[in-house]
Amino acid sequence: MLARALELTGISTTSISLVREHTEKVKPPRALYVPFPFGHALGRPDDPELQHRVLRAALGLLSEAAGPVLRDLPEDAEPGDQPPAPPQASGIKPAEQVPDDVAMETTQMRRYHERWLEKSSGRTLLGLTGIPATRFRGVVRFLEGFADGQDVDMAERPPEVPLPNFVRYCADDLKALYFEGHLAMKPAAGGEEIARWFWGETGAGRLLRRIRDRLDTSDDPRWKAAAFGIAR
């Protein structure tokens, strides 16, 4: 949306995409798709030569007429040993047994997340909802009710934020709590390992799959868009 607004003022824009499916739906004026993991839009850390190639490819799209234009990173700029993006939920088979009490599981993960905050000097991706981690049992109960088809809401949802968007924010905060907590337990864990653990072995992962399913069965495109963002 910001890119389109800038284009209307005569300013050409370009961007880098880590998720082709999202970019194909949003259709920004110009985008370069890169096959890198989340958090590594320019490629492997400490590789300035590769990062400069990515930047040149993205900036090179400014010579393209207003699109939408979506190009792949040129093959000669792709490092052969770069790890792929983490697998999606749809590609991970859940374990036969995962914790049933997601609220208790979340409380346990919060302790590891506190360790993460200590190690990262307070840096975190958690915070979209504005609800502190100490109150995430309530977030879990809200998500469970929604997954069960109940007509639920939270007092913390701003009136201008539609319900499916708020559900998405809650899901993203929950994932941040778990992912960062897992990194506190296993600092060397990669994106694939974390994704397979979360979607395959946790009660929270199973809960978010159920929420995705409820949102996706709606005829409302806003609900379907939220489902796409929660779990693919």
Number of C-alpha atoms within 10 A of each C-alpha: 10 9 15 15 11 12 14 10 8 9 10 18 20 18 18 22 24 20 15 17 10 13 20 14 9 11 15 21 22 27 28 24 20 24 21 21 21 14 11 14 18 20 24 17 10 8 10 12 9 18 18 14 18 23 15 11 19 23 17 13 21 17 9 13 11 14 11 14 18 21 16 15 19 13 8 9 16 16 13 8 7 12 15 12 17 16 17 13 20 11 11 15 11 19 12 7 10 15 13 13 11 20 19 14 16 24 16 13 21 20 15 21 25 17 16 23 15 12 11 12 8 11 11 14 13 20 16 13 18 12 16 11 21 11 10 19 16 14 24 21 14 19 25 20 15 19 20 14 13 11 9 14 15 13 6 11 18 11 8 6 10 12 18 16 17 19 28 25 21 25 27 20 24 23 20 17 25 26 23 26 22 21 18 22 15 11 11 10 13 13 19 16 13 19 19 20 18 21 25 21 19 21 22 27 25 21 21 25 19 20 25 25 17 17 24 18 11 12 9 10 11 16 21 19 18 22 26 17 15 22 19 12
